[in-house]
């Protein structure tokens, strides 16, 4: 991956009880700078029988970064299903 700005979009869904709290966090982590750029997705938004796309915003990525999707510790969230993470280059001016 070439260094630059990229928009990240995660396709995910979850199953659980209730709608309080968070379901997942997704984003990027720069290993060298030790910086996490992530977005928390609420359980009420992610709970579904079909996959939903969540825009994670624009991230500054380089070869020292990795992308992640992780469940949050929430007793109401039982299962997290992750379909894909789309990486879209952002042309800058």
PDB file of N, CA, C and O in Angstrom:
ATOM      1  N   UNK A   1       0.838  -1.174   0.000  1.00  0.00           N
ATOM      2  CA  UNK A   1       0.000   0.000   0.000  1.00  0.00           C
ATOM      3  C   UNK A   1       0.884   1.239   0.000  1.00  0.00           C
ATOM      4  O   UNK A   1       1.844   1.337   0.765  1.00  0.00           O
ATOM      5  N   UNK A   2       0.549   2.163  -0.856  1.00  0.00           N
ATOM      6  CA  UNK A   2       1.286   3.422  -0.890  1.00  0.00           C
ATOM      7  C   UNK A   2       0.818   4.325   0.249  1.00  0.00           C
ATOM      8  O   UNK A   2      -0.374   4.362   0.555  1.00  0.00           O
ATOM      9  N   UNK A   3       1.733   5.047   0.874  1.00  0.00           N
ATOM     10  CA  UNK A   3       1.327   5.976   1.930  1.00  0.00           C
ATOM     11  C   UNK A   3       0.342   7.008   1.382  1.00  0.00           C
ATOM     12  O   UNK A   3       0.485   7.480   0.255  1.00  0.00           O
ATOM     13  N   UNK A   4      -0.651   7.348   2.188  1.00  0.00           N
ATOM     14  CA  UNK A   4      -1.619   8.350   1.766  1.00  0.00           C
ATOM     15  C   UNK A   4      -2.899   8.257   2.555  1.00  0.00           C
ATOM     16  O   UNK A   4      -2.998   7.529   3.542  1.00  0.00           O
ATOM     17  N   UNK A   5      -3.877   9.011   2.099  1.00  0.00           N
ATOM     18  CA  UNK A   5      -5.166   9.042   2.760  1.00  0.00           C
ATOM     19  C   UNK A   5      -6.132   8.075   2.065  1.00  0.00           C
ATOM     20  O   UNK A   5      -6.231   8.023   0.839  1.00  0.00           O
ATOM     21  N   UNK A   6      -6.835   7.319   2.903  1.00  0.00           N
ATOM     22  CA  UNK A   6      -7.781   6.323   2.408  1.00  0.00           C
ATOM     23  C   UNK A   6      -9.057   6.361   3.248  1.00  0.00           C
ATOM     24  O   UNK A   6      -9.004   6.501   4.470  1.00  0.00           O
ATOM     25  N   UNK A   7     -10.200   6.235   2.580  1.00  0.00           N
ATOM     26  CA  UNK A   7     -11.471   6.105   3.285  1.00  0.00           C
ATOM     27  C   UNK A   7     -11.683   4.618   3.551  1.00  0.00           C
ATOM     28  O   UNK A   7     -11.507   3.789   2.658  1.00  0.00           O
ATOM     29  N   UNK A   8     -12.062   4.285   4.782  1.00  0.00           N
ATOM     30  CA  UNK A   8     -12.311   2.900   5.163  1.00  0.00           C
ATOM     31  C   UNK A   8     -13.808   2.699   5.393  1.00  0.00           C
ATOM     32  O   UNK A   8     -14.465   3.512   6.044  1.00  0.00           O
ATOM     33  N   UNK A   9     -14.325   1.614   4.853  1.00  0.00           N
ATOM     34  CA  UNK A   9     -15.728   1.255   5.043  1.00  0.00           C
ATOM     35  C   UNK A   9     -15.776  -0.208   5.439  1.00  0.00           C
ATOM     36  O   UNK A   9     -15.249  -1.063   4.728  1.00  0.00           O
ATOM     37  N   UNK A  10     -16.408  -0.504   6.578  1.00  0.00           N
ATOM     38  CA  UNK A  10     -16.522  -1.883   7.048  1.00  0.00           C
ATOM     39  C   UNK A  10     -17.948  -2.371   6.817  1.00  0.00           C
ATOM     40  O   UNK A  10     -18.915  -1.637   7.025  1.00  0.00           O
ATOM     41  N   UNK A  11     -18.056  -3.607   6.388  1.00  0.00           N
ATOM     42  CA  UNK A  11     -19.349  -4.265   6.227  1.00  0.00           C
ATOM     43  C   UNK A  11     -19.446  -5.325   7.324  1.00  0.00           C
ATOM     44  O   UNK A  11     -18.682  -6.290   7.341  1.00  0.00           O
ATOM     45  N   UNK A  12     -20.400  -5.128   8.240  1.00  0.00           N
ATOM     46  CA  UNK A  12     -20.505  -6.015   9.394  1.00  0.00           C
ATOM     47  C   UNK A  12     -21.946  -6.065   9.896  1.00  0.00           C
ATOM     48  O   UNK A  12     -22.792  -5.258   9.510  1.00  0.00           O
ATOM     49  N   UNK A  13     -22.192  -7.030  10.762  1.00  0.00           N
ATOM     50  CA  UNK A  13     -23.474  -7.128  11.452  1.00  0.00           C
ATOM     51  C   UNK A  13     -23.235  -7.884  12.743  1.00  0.00           C
ATOM     52  O   UNK A  13     -22.193  -8.519  12.909  1.00  0.00           O
ATOM     53  N   UNK A  14     -24.181  -7.822  13.651  1.00  0.00           N
ATOM     54  CA  UNK A  14     -24.039  -8.590  14.872  1.00  0.00           C
ATOM     55  C   UNK A  14     -25.392  -9.079  15.356  1.00  0.00           C
ATOM     56  O   UNK A  14     -26.444  -8.590  14.944  1.00  0.00           O
ATOM     57  N   UNK A  15     -25.327 -10.048  16.233  1.00  0.00           N
ATOM     58  CA  UNK A  15     -26.515 -10.581  16.885  1.00  0.00           C
ATOM     59  C   UNK A  15     -26.339 -10.362  18.381  1.00  0.00           C
ATOM     60  O   UNK A  15     -25.228 -10.427  18.908  1.00  0.00           O
ATOM     61  N   UNK A  16     -27.437 -10.107  19.042  1.00  0.00           N
ATOM     62  CA  UNK A  16     -27.347  -9.905  20.480  1.00  0.00           C
ATOM     63  C   UNK A  16     -28.702  -9.608  21.079  1.00  0.00           C
ATOM     64  O   UNK A  16     -29.737  -9.645  20.414  1.00  0.00           O
ATOM     65  N   UNK A  17     -28.649  -9.314  22.360  1.00  0.00           N
ATOM     66  CA  UNK A  17     -29.857  -8.979  23.102  1.00  0.00           C
ATOM     67  C   UNK A  17     -29.779  -7.522  23.525  1.00  0.00           C
ATOM     68  O   UNK A  17     -28.719  -7.052  23.938  1.00  0.00           O
ATOM     69  N   UNK A  18     -30.869  -6.819  23.428  1.00  0.00           N
ATOM     70  CA  UNK A  18     -30.877  -5.412  23.795  1.00  0.00           C
ATOM     71  C   UNK A  18     -30.240  -4.558  22.722  1.00  0.00           C
ATOM     72  O   UNK A  18     -29.945  -5.029  21.623  1.00  0.00           O
ATOM     73  N   UNK A  19     -30.032  -3.295  23.055  1.00  0.00           N
ATOM     74  CA  UNK A  19     -29.425  -2.384  22.081  1.00  0.00           C
ATOM     75  C   UNK A  19     -28.496  -1.368  22.749  1.00  0.00           C
ATOM     76  O   UNK A  19     -28.113  -0.375  22.131  1.00  0.00           O
ATOM     77  N   UNK A  20     -28.137  -1.615  23.998  1.00  0.00           N
ATOM     78  CA  UNK A  20     -27.269  -0.689  24.719  1.00  0.00           C
ATOM     79  C   UNK A  20     -25.794  -0.986  24.449  1.00  0.00           C
ATOM     80  O   UNK A  20     -25.412  -2.130  24.201  1.00  0.00           O
ATOM     81  N   UNK A  21     -24.991   0.044  24.502  1.00  0.00           N
ATOM     82  CA  UNK A  21     -23.546  -0.127  24.406  1.00  0.00           C
ATOM     83  C   UNK A  21     -23.034  -0.238  22.986  1.00  0.00           C
ATOM     84  O   UNK A  21     -23.724   0.077  22.017  1.00  0.00           O
ATOM     85  N   UNK A  22     -21.793  -0.700  22.901  1.00  0.00           N
ATOM     86  CA  UNK A  22     -21.086  -0.785  21.623  1.00  0.00           C
ATOM     87  C   UNK A  22     -21.004  -2.227  21.141  1.00  0.00           C
ATOM     88  O   UNK A  22     -20.979  -3.164  21.939  1.00  0.00           O
ATOM     89  N   UNK A  23     -20.962  -2.390  19.820  1.00  0.00           N
ATOM     90  CA  UNK A  23     -20.842  -3.714  19.214  1.00  0.00           C
ATOM     91  C   UNK A  23     -19.408  -3.992  18.765  1.00  0.00           C
ATOM     92  O   UNK A  23     -18.864  -5.064  19.030  1.00  0.00           O
ATOM     93  N   UNK A  24     -18.804  -3.023  18.086  1.00  0.00           N
ATOM     94  CA  UNK A  24     -17.478  -3.257  17.522  1.00  0.00           C
ATOM     95  C   UNK A  24     -16.715  -1.957  17.381  1.00  0.00           C
ATOM     96  O   UNK A  24     -17.276  -0.862  17.442  1.00  0.00           O
ATOM     97  N   UNK A  25     -15.413  -2.117  17.189  1.00  0.00           N
ATOM     98  CA  UNK A  25     -14.535  -1.006  16.842  1.00  0.00           C
ATOM     99  C   UNK A  25     -13.770  -1.433  15.602  1.00  0.00           C
ATOM    100  O   UNK A  25     -13.341  -2.583  15.498  1.00  0.00           O
ATOM    101  N   UNK A  26     -13.597  -0.518  14.666  1.00  0.00           N
ATOM    102  CA  UNK A  26     -12.865  -0.827  13.437  1.00  0.00           C
ATOM    103  C   UNK A  26     -12.051   0.398  13.041  1.00  0.00           C
ATOM    104  O   UNK A  26     -12.435   1.534  13.320  1.00  0.00           O
ATOM    105  N   UNK A  27     -10.924   0.148  12.385  1.00  0.00           N
ATOM    106  CA  UNK A  27     -10.090   1.257  11.957  1.00  0.00           C
ATOM    107  C   UNK A  27      -8.696   0.820  11.593  1.00  0.00           C
ATOM    108  O   UNK A  27      -8.492  -0.260  11.038  1.00  0.00           O
ATOM    109  N   UNK A  28      -7.722   1.678  11.914  1.00  0.00           N
ATOM    110  CA  UNK A  28      -6.332   1.411  11.565  1.00  0.00           C
ATOM    111  C   UNK A  28      -5.439   1.639  12.784  1.00  0.00           C
ATOM    112  O   UNK A  28      -5.778   2.381  13.706  1.00  0.00           O
ATOM    113  N   UNK A  29      -4.289   0.971  12.749  1.00  0.00           N
ATOM    114  CA  UNK A  29      -3.297   1.114  13.817  1.00  0.00           C
ATOM    115  C   UNK A  29      -1.929   1.272  13.181  1.00  0.00           C
ATOM    116  O   UNK A  29      -1.499   0.425  12.398  1.00  0.00           O
ATOM    117  N   UNK A  30      -1.246   2.360  13.519  1.00  0.00           N
ATOM    118  CA  UNK A  30       0.112   2.603  13.039  1.00  0.00           C
ATOM    119  C   UNK A  30       1.073   2.025  14.070  1.00  0.00           C
ATOM    120  O   UNK A  30       1.189   2.546  15.179  1.00  0.00           O
ATOM    121  N   UNK A  31       1.759   0.954  13.705  1.00  0.00           N
ATOM    122  CA  UNK A  31       2.646   0.245  14.621  1.00  0.00           C
ATOM    123  C   UNK A  31       3.817   1.124  15.057  1.00  0.00           C
ATOM    124  O   UNK A  31       4.192   1.113  16.230  1.00  0.00           O
ATOM    125  N   UNK A  32       4.380   1.863  14.156  1.00  0.00           N
ATOM    126  CA  UNK A  32       5.544   2.684  14.479  1.00  0.00           C
ATOM    127  C   UNK A  32       5.167   3.868  15.372  1.00  0.00           C
ATOM    128  O   UNK A  32       5.855   4.145  16.355  1.00  0.00           O
ATOM    129  N   UNK A  33       4.082   4.563  15.038  1.00  0.00           N
ATOM    130  CA  UNK A  33       3.659   5.732  15.829  1.00  0.00           C
ATOM    131  C   UNK A  33       2.796   5.354  17.032  1.00  0.00           C
ATOM    132  O   UNK A  33       2.555   6.176  17.916  1.00  0.00           O
ATOM    133  N   UNK A  34       2.331   4.093  17.057  1.00  0.00           N
ATOM    134  CA  UNK A  34       1.459   3.599  18.127  1.00  0.00           C
ATOM    135  C   UNK A  34       0.181   4.441  18.249  1.00  0.00           C
ATOM    136  O   UNK A  34      -0.225   4.845  19.339  1.00  0.00           O
ATOM    137  N   UNK A  35      -0.430   4.686  17.086  1.00  0.00           N
ATOM    138  CA  UNK A  35      -1.652   5.492  17.035  1.00  0.00           C
ATOM    139  C   UNK A  35      -2.791   4.648  16.468  1.00  0.00           C
ATOM    140  O   UNK A  35      -2.684   4.080  15.381  1.00  0.00           O
ATOM    141  N   UNK A  36      -3.879   4.580  17.227  1.00  0.00           N
ATOM    142  CA  UNK A  36      -5.103   3.922  16.759  1.00  0.00           C
ATOM    143  C   UNK A  36      -6.046   4.998  16.242  1.00  0.00           C
ATOM    144  O   UNK A  36      -6.306   5.984  16.931  1.00  0.00           O
ATOM    145  N   UNK A  37      -6.555   4.811  15.034  1.00  0.00           N
ATOM    146  CA  UNK A  37      -7.596   5.664  14.491  1.00  0.00           C
ATOM    147  C   UNK A  37      -8.774   4.743  14.216  1.00  0.00           C
ATOM    148  O   UNK A  37      -8.804   4.040  13.206  1.00  0.00           O
ATOM    149  N   UNK A  38      -9.734   4.753  15.117  1.00  0.00           N
ATOM    150  CA  UNK A  38     -10.842   3.825  15.000  1.00  0.00           C
ATOM    151  C   UNK A  38     -12.173   4.486  15.262  1.00  0.00           C
ATOM    152  O   UNK A  38     -12.245   5.623  15.730  1.00  0.00           O
ATOM    153  N   UNK A  39     -13.223   3.754  14.952  1.00  0.00           N
ATOM    154  CA  UNK A  39     -14.575   4.231  15.195  1.00  0.00           C
ATOM    155  C   UNK A  39     -15.338   3.135  15.916  1.00  0.00           C
ATOM    156  O   UNK A  39     -15.281   1.968  15.528  1.00  0.00           O
ATOM    157  N   UNK A  40     -16.051   3.514  16.965  1.00  0.00           N
ATOM    158  CA  UNK A  40     -16.912   2.587  17.686  1.00  0.00           C
ATOM    159  C   UNK A  40     -18.299   2.580  17.052  1.00  0.00           C
ATOM    160  O   UNK A  40     -18.863   3.635  16.759  1.00  0.00           O
ATOM    161  N   UNK A  41     -18.840   1.389  16.845  1.00  0.00           N
ATOM    162  CA  UNK A  41     -20.166   1.234  16.255  1.00  0.00           C
ATOM    163  C   UNK A  41     -21.118   0.741  17.339  1.00  0.00           C
ATOM    164  O   UNK A  41     -20.870  -0.302  17.944  1.00  0.00           O
ATOM    165  N   UNK A  42     -22.205   1.472  17.596  1.00  0.00           N
ATOM    166  CA  UNK A  42     -23.163   1.063  18.622  1.00  0.00           C
ATOM    167  C   UNK A  42     -23.889  -0.231  18.260  1.00  0.00           C
ATOM    168  O   UNK A  42     -24.123  -0.527  17.088  1.00  0.00           O
ATOM    169  N   UNK A  43     -24.233  -0.984  19.287  1.00  0.00           N
ATOM    170  CA  UNK A  43     -24.974  -2.232  19.091  1.00  0.00           C
ATOM    171  C   UNK A  43     -26.291  -1.978  18.374  1.00  0.00           C
ATOM    172  O   UNK A  43     -26.677  -2.758  17.504  1.00  0.00           O
ATOM    173  N   UNK A  44     -26.986  -0.901  18.722  1.00  0.00           N
ATOM    174  CA  UNK A  44     -28.286  -0.613  18.104  1.00  0.00           C
ATOM    175  C   UNK A  44     -28.160  -0.395  16.596  1.00  0.00           C
ATOM    176  O   UNK A  44     -29.120  -0.635  15.864  1.00  0.00           O
ATOM    177  N   UNK A  45     -27.000   0.054  16.116  1.00  0.00           N
ATOM    178  CA  UNK A  45     -26.793   0.271  14.683  1.00  0.00           C
ATOM    179  C   UNK A  45     -26.321  -0.989  13.962  1.00  0.00           C
ATOM    180  O   UNK A  45     -26.667  -1.201  12.800  1.00  0.00           O
ATOM    181  N   UNK A  46     -25.542  -1.820  14.635  1.00  0.00           N
ATOM    182  CA  UNK A  46     -24.942  -2.997  13.991  1.00  0.00           C
ATOM    183  C   UNK A  46     -25.811  -4.245  14.078  1.00  0.00           C
ATOM    184  O   UNK A  46     -25.627  -5.185  13.305  1.00  0.00           O
ATOM    185  N   UNK A  47     -26.755  -4.260  15.012  1.00  0.00           N
ATOM    186  CA  UNK A  47     -27.600  -5.445  15.210  1.00  0.00           C
ATOM    187  C   UNK A  47     -28.547  -5.592  14.033  1.00  0.00           C
ATOM    188  O   UNK A  47     -29.400  -4.736  13.800  1.00  0.00           O
ATOM    189  N   UNK A  48     -28.392  -6.695  13.282  1.00  0.00           N
ATOM    190  CA  UNK A  48     -29.174  -6.885  12.067  1.00  0.00           C
ATOM    191  C   UNK A  48     -28.993  -8.300  11.542  1.00  0.00           C
ATOM    192  O   UNK A  48     -28.028  -8.983  11.884  1.00  0.00           O
ATOM    193  N   UNK A  49     -29.925  -8.730  10.712  1.00  0.00           N
ATOM    194  CA  UNK A  49     -29.795 -10.032  10.045  1.00  0.00           C
ATOM    195  C   UNK A  49     -29.087  -9.882   8.701  1.00  0.00           C
ATOM    196  O   UNK A  49     -28.762 -10.881   8.059  1.00  0.00           O
ATOM    197  N   UNK A  50     -28.844  -8.641   8.269  1.00  0.00           N
ATOM    198  CA  UNK A  50     -28.134  -8.375   7.015  1.00  0.00           C
ATOM    199  C   UNK A  50     -26.919  -7.483   7.314  1.00  0.00           C
ATOM    200  O   UNK A  50     -26.908  -6.731   8.289  1.00  0.00           O
ATOM    201  N   UNK A  51     -25.907  -7.586   6.457  1.00  0.00           N
ATOM    202  CA  UNK A  51     -24.713  -6.776   6.632  1.00  0.00           C
ATOM    203  C   UNK A  51     -25.018  -5.309   6.349  1.00  0.00           C
ATOM    204  O   UNK A  51     -25.800  -4.979   5.457  1.00  0.00           O
ATOM    205  N   UNK A  52     -24.380  -4.433   7.134  1.00  0.00           N
ATOM    206  CA  UNK A  52     -24.507  -2.992   6.947  1.00  0.00           C
ATOM    207  C   UNK A  52     -23.121  -2.416   6.758  1.00  0.00           C
ATOM    208  O   UNK A  52     -22.142  -2.932   7.295  1.00  0.00           O
ATOM    209  N   UNK A  53     -23.046  -1.331   5.983  1.00  0.00           N
ATOM    210  CA  UNK A  53     -21.770  -0.658   5.782  1.00  0.00           C
ATOM    211  C   UNK A  53     -21.664   0.528   6.724  1.00  0.00           C
ATOM    212  O   UNK A  53     -22.597   1.318   6.867  1.00  0.00           O
ATOM    213  N   UNK A  54     -20.491   0.638   7.369  1.00  0.00           N
ATOM    214  CA  UNK A  54     -20.210   1.729   8.293  1.00  0.00           C
ATOM    215  C   UNK A  54     -18.983   2.477   7.800  1.00  0.00           C
ATOM    216  O   UNK A  54     -17.912   1.891   7.645  1.00  0.00           O
ATOM    217  N   UNK A  55     -19.140   3.771   7.555  1.00  0.00           N
ATOM    218  CA  UNK A  55     -18.043   4.616   7.093  1.00  0.00           C
ATOM    219  C   UNK A  55     -17.154   4.946   8.290  1.00  0.00           C
ATOM    220  O   UNK A  55     -17.609   5.541   9.267  1.00  0.00           O
ATOM    221  N   UNK A  56     -15.896   4.559   8.206  1.00  0.00           N
ATOM    222  CA  UNK A  56     -14.945   4.786   9.298  1.00  0.00           C
ATOM    223  C   UNK A  56     -14.167   6.079   9.121  1.00  0.00           C
ATOM    224  O   UNK A  56     -13.321   6.416   9.950  1.00  0.00           O
ATOM    225  N   UNK A  57     -14.446   6.798   8.057  1.00  0.00           N
ATOM    226  CA  UNK A  57     -13.763   8.063   7.812  1.00  0.00           C
ATOM    227  C   UNK A  57     -12.471   7.896   7.038  1.00  0.00           C
ATOM    228  O   UNK A  57     -12.174   6.816   6.527  1.00  0.00           O
ATOM    229  N   UNK A  58     -11.706   8.970   6.955  1.00  0.00           N
ATOM    230  CA  UNK A  58     -10.447   8.988   6.202  1.00  0.00           C
ATOM    231  C   UNK A  58      -9.294   8.735   7.170  1.00  0.00           C
ATOM    232  O   UNK A  58      -9.200   9.354   8.230  1.00  0.00           O
ATOM    233  N   UNK A  59      -8.418   7.807   6.774  1.00  0.00           N
ATOM    234  CA  UNK A  59      -7.267   7.417   7.590  1.00  0.00           C
ATOM    235  C   UNK A  59      -5.984   7.666   6.815  1.00  0.00           C
ATOM    236  O   UNK A  59      -5.922   7.463   5.602  1.00  0.00           O
ATOM    237  N   UNK A  60      -4.965   8.109   7.535  1.00  0.00           N
ATOM    238  CA  UNK A  60      -3.627   8.276   6.958  1.00  0.00           C
ATOM    239  C   UNK A  60      -2.921   6.925   7.105  1.00  0.00           C
ATOM    240  O   UNK A  60      -2.547   6.531   8.210  1.00  0.00           O
ATOM    241  N   UNK A  61      -2.743   6.217   5.979  1.00  0.00           N
ATOM    242  CA  UNK A  61      -2.174   4.868   6.018  1.00  0.00           C
ATOM    243  C   UNK A  61      -0.787   4.830   5.394  1.00  0.00           C
ATOM    244  O   UNK A  61      -0.464   5.630   4.516  1.00  0.00           O
ATOM    245  N   UNK A  62       0.025   3.891   5.857  1.00  0.00           N
ATOM    246  CA  UNK A  62       1.361   3.661   5.329  1.00  0.00           C
ATOM    247  C   UNK A  62       1.706   2.186   5.567  1.00  0.00           C
ATOM    248  O   UNK A  62       0.920   1.473   6.191  1.00  0.00           O
ATOM    249  N   UNK A  63       2.856   1.713   5.086  1.00  0.00           N
ATOM    250  CA  UNK A  63       3.196   0.295   5.259  1.00  0.00           C
ATOM    251  C   UNK A  63       3.319  -0.165   6.714  1.00  0.00           C
ATOM    252  O   UNK A  63       3.364  -1.369   6.968  1.00  0.00           O
ATOM    253  N   UNK A  64       3.375   0.763   7.671  1.00  0.00           N
ATOM    254  CA  UNK A  64       3.460   0.401   9.084  1.00  0.00           C
ATOM    255  C   UNK A  64       2.094   0.285   9.753  1.00  0.00           C
ATOM    256  O   UNK A  64       2.009   0.114  10.969  1.00  0.00           O
ATOM    257  N   UNK A  65       1.038   0.377   8.969  1.00  0.00           N
ATOM    258  CA  UNK A  65      -0.321   0.327   9.512  1.00  0.00           C
ATOM    259  C   UNK A  65      -0.954  -1.031   9.251  1.00  0.00           C
ATOM    260  O   UNK A  65      -0.669  -1.698   8.257  1.00  0.00           O
ATOM    261  N   UNK A  66      -1.819  -1.413  10.175  1.00  0.00           N
ATOM    262  CA  UNK A  66      -2.696  -2.541   9.872  1.00  0.00           C
ATOM    263  C   UNK A  66      -4.117  -2.132  10.174  1.00  0.00           C
ATOM    264  O   UNK A  66      -4.368  -1.216  10.957  1.00  0.00           O
ATOM    265  N   UNK A  67      -5.045  -2.831   9.537  1.00  0.00           N
ATOM    266  CA  UNK A  67      -6.467  -2.548   9.677  1.00  0.00           C
ATOM    267  C   UNK A  67      -7.075  -3.577  10.606  1.00  0.00           C
ATOM    268  O   UNK A  67      -6.628  -4.723  10.651  1.00  0.00           O
ATOM    269  N   UNK A  68      -8.098  -3.171  11.353  1.00  0.00           N
ATOM    270  CA  UNK A  68      -8.683  -4.104  12.305  1.00  0.00           C
ATOM    271  C   UNK A  68     -10.194  -3.941  12.415  1.00  0.00           C
ATOM    272  O   UNK A  68     -10.742  -2.867  12.167  1.00  0.00           O
ATOM    273  N   UNK A  69     -10.847  -5.024  12.790  1.00  0.00           N
ATOM    274  CA  UNK A  69     -12.259  -5.054  13.176  1.00  0.00           C
ATOM    275  C   UNK A  69     -12.302  -5.917  14.421  1.00  0.00           C
ATOM    276  O   UNK A  69     -11.868  -7.069  14.393  1.00  0.00           O
ATOM    277  N   UNK A  70     -12.824  -5.369  15.526  1.00  0.00           N
ATOM    278  CA  UNK A  70     -12.793  -6.100  16.794  1.00  0.00           C
ATOM    279  C   UNK A  70     -14.104  -5.909  17.556  1.00  0.00           C
ATOM    280  O   UNK A  70     -14.686  -4.824  17.551  1.00  0.00           O
ATOM    281  N   UNK A  71     -14.559  -6.979  18.211  1.00  0.00           N
ATOM    282  CA  UNK A  71     -15.776  -6.844  19.033  1.00  0.00           C
ATOM    283  C   UNK A  71     -15.467  -6.071  20.313  1.00  0.00           C
ATOM    284  O   UNK A  71     -14.342  -6.108  20.812  1.00  0.00           O
ATOM    285  N   UNK A  72     -16.466  -5.377  20.834  1.00  0.00           N
ATOM    286  CA  UNK A  72     -16.330  -4.688  22.111  1.00  0.00           C
ATOM    287  C   UNK A  72     -16.843  -5.615  23.213  1.00  0.00           C
ATOM    288  O   UNK A  72     -17.669  -6.494  22.965  1.00  0.00           O
ATOM    289  N   UNK A  73     -16.354  -5.411  24.409  1.00  0.00           N
ATOM    290  CA  UNK A  73     -16.848  -6.192  25.552  1.00  0.00           C
ATOM    291  C   UNK A  73     -18.212  -5.648  25.941  1.00  0.00           C
ATOM    292  O   UNK A  73     -18.334  -4.606  26.585  1.00  0.00           O
ATOM    293  N   UNK A  74     -19.221  -6.379  25.532  1.00  0.00           N
ATOM    294  CA  UNK A  74     -20.593  -5.966  25.790  1.00  0.00           C
ATOM    295  C   UNK A  74     -21.412  -7.238  25.989  1.00  0.00           C
ATOM    296  O   UNK A  74     -21.541  -8.031  25.056  1.00  0.00           O
ATOM    297  N   UNK A  75     -21.965  -7.451  27.177  1.00  0.00           N
ATOM    298  CA  UNK A  75     -22.732  -8.673  27.415  1.00  0.00           C
ATOM    299  C   UNK A  75     -23.966  -8.803  26.521  1.00  0.00           C
ATOM    300  O   UNK A  75     -24.491  -9.903  26.350  1.00  0.00           O
ATOM    301  N   UNK A  76     -24.431  -7.695  25.955  1.00  0.00           N
ATOM    302  CA  UNK A  76     -25.588  -7.734  25.061  1.00  0.00           C
ATOM    303  C   UNK A  76     -25.253  -8.181  23.658  1.00  0.00           C
ATOM    304  O   UNK A  76     -26.149  -8.548  22.898  1.00  0.00           O
ATOM    305  N   UNK A  77     -23.960  -8.159  23.292  1.00  0.00           N
ATOM    306  CA  UNK A  77     -23.541  -8.548  21.950  1.00  0.00           C
ATOM    307  C   UNK A  77     -23.051  -9.986  21.981  1.00  0.00           C
ATOM    308  O   UNK A  77     -22.103 -10.315  22.694  1.00  0.00           O
ATOM    309  N   UNK A  78     -23.706 -10.842  21.199  1.00  0.00           N
ATOM    310  CA  UNK A  78     -23.353 -12.268  21.221  1.00  0.00           C
ATOM    311  C   UNK A  78     -22.417 -12.677  20.093  1.00  0.00           C
ATOM    312  O   UNK A  78     -21.444 -13.391  20.335  1.00  0.00           O
ATOM    313  N   UNK A  79     -22.690 -12.239  18.862  1.00  0.00           N
ATOM    314  CA  UNK A  79     -21.898 -12.657  17.707  1.00  0.00           C
ATOM    315  C   UNK A  79     -21.630 -11.454  16.810  1.00  0.00           C
ATOM    316  O   UNK A  79     -22.513 -10.633  16.562  1.00  0.00           O
ATOM    317  N   UNK A  80     -20.390 -11.367  16.331  1.00  0.00           N
ATOM    318  CA  UNK A  80     -20.005 -10.343  15.366  1.00  0.00           C
ATOM    319  C   UNK A  80     -19.646 -11.037  14.066  1.00  0.00           C
ATOM    320  O   UNK A  80     -18.846 -11.972  14.047  1.00  0.00           O
ATOM    321  N   UNK A  81     -20.247 -10.568  12.976  1.00  0.00           N
ATOM    322  CA  UNK A  81     -19.955 -11.095  11.640  1.00  0.00           C
ATOM    323  C   UNK A  81     -19.364  -9.959  10.818  1.00  0.00           C
ATOM    324  O   UNK A  81     -19.953  -8.884  10.705  1.00  0.00           O
ATOM    325  N   UNK A  82     -18.195 -10.215  10.247  1.00  0.00           N
ATOM    326  CA  UNK A  82     -17.465  -9.216   9.476  1.00  0.00           C
ATOM    327  C   UNK A  82     -17.339  -9.737   8.053  1.00  0.00           C
ATOM    328  O   UNK A  82     -16.799 -10.821   7.832  1.00  0.00           O
ATOM    329  N   UNK A  83     -17.833  -8.970   7.088  1.00  0.00           N
ATOM    330  CA  UNK A  83     -17.811  -9.388   5.688  1.00  0.00           C
ATOM    331  C   UNK A  83     -16.582  -8.856   4.957  1.00  0.00           C
ATOM    332  O   UNK A  83     -15.841  -9.621   4.341  1.00  0.00           O
ATOM    333  N   UNK A  84     -16.370  -7.554   5.027  1.00  0.00           N
ATOM    334  CA  UNK A  84     -15.228  -6.975   4.308  1.00  0.00           C
ATOM    335  C   UNK A  84     -14.901  -5.586   4.849  1.00  0.00           C
ATOM    336  O   UNK A  84     -15.713  -4.939   5.510  1.00  0.00           O
ATOM    337  N   UNK A  85     -13.685  -5.160   4.543  1.00  0.00           N
ATOM    338  CA  UNK A  85     -13.241  -3.805   4.839  1.00  0.00           C
ATOM    339  C   UNK A  85     -12.772  -3.218   3.516  1.00  0.00           C
ATOM    340  O   UNK A  85     -11.808  -3.699   2.922  1.00  0.00           O
ATOM    341  N   UNK A  86     -13.455  -2.183   3.063  1.00  0.00           N
ATOM    342  CA  UNK A  86     -13.135  -1.558   1.770  1.00  0.00           C
ATOM    343  C   UNK A  86     -12.199  -0.389   2.003  1.00  0.00           C
ATOM    344  O   UNK A  86     -12.431   0.438   2.885  1.00  0.00           O
ATOM    345  N   UNK A  87     -11.129  -0.323   1.201  1.00  0.00           N
ATOM    346  CA  UNK A  87     -10.119   0.744   1.296  1.00  0.00           C
ATOM    347  C   UNK A  87     -10.153   1.535  -0.004  1.00  0.00           C
ATOM    348  O   UNK A  87      -9.881   0.995  -1.076  1.00  0.00           O
ATOM    349  N   UNK A  88     -10.490   2.823   0.100  1.00  0.00           N
ATOM    350  CA  UNK A  88     -10.669   3.669  -1.085  1.00  0.00           C
ATOM    351  C   UNK A  88      -9.665   4.830  -1.023  1.00  0.00           C
ATOM    352  O   UNK A  88      -9.701   5.621  -0.081  1.00  0.00           O
ATOM    353  N   UNK A  89      -8.767   4.942  -2.019  1.00  0.00           N
ATOM    354  CA  UNK A  89      -7.828   6.061  -2.012  1.00  0.00           C
ATOM    355  C   UNK A  89      -8.589   7.396  -2.107  1.00  0.00           C
ATOM    356  O   UNK A  89      -9.581   7.511  -2.827  1.00  0.00           O
ATOM    357  N   UNK A  90      -8.106   8.385  -1.371  1.00  0.00           N
ATOM    358  CA  UNK A  90      -8.696   9.715  -1.401  1.00  0.00           C
ATOM    359  C   UNK A  90      -7.716  10.633  -2.112  1.00  0.00           C
ATOM    360  O   UNK A  90      -6.576  10.798  -1.678  1.00  0.00           O
ATOM    361  N   UNK A  91      -8.169  11.225  -3.200  1.00  0.00           N
ATOM    362  CA  UNK A  91      -7.275  12.154  -3.919  1.00  0.00           C
ATOM    363  C   UNK A  91      -7.284  13.476  -3.165  1.00  0.00           C
ATOM    364  O   UNK A  91      -8.341  14.025  -2.855  1.00  0.00           O
ATOM    365  N   UNK A  92      -6.093  13.975  -2.879  1.00  0.00           N
ATOM    366  CA  UNK A  92      -5.984  15.184  -2.084  1.00  0.00           C
ATOM    367  C   UNK A  92      -5.593  16.389  -2.896  1.00  0.00           C
ATOM    368  O   UNK A  92      -4.912  16.287  -3.917  1.00  0.00           O
ATOM    369  N   UNK A  93      -6.033  17.522  -2.427  1.00  0.00           N
ATOM    370  CA  UNK A  93      -5.627  18.788  -3.050  1.00  0.00           C
ATOM    371  C   UNK A  93      -5.033  19.679  -2.001  1.00  0.00           C
ATOM    372  O   UNK A  93      -4.622  20.799  -2.303  1.00  0.00           O
TER     373      UNK A  93
END
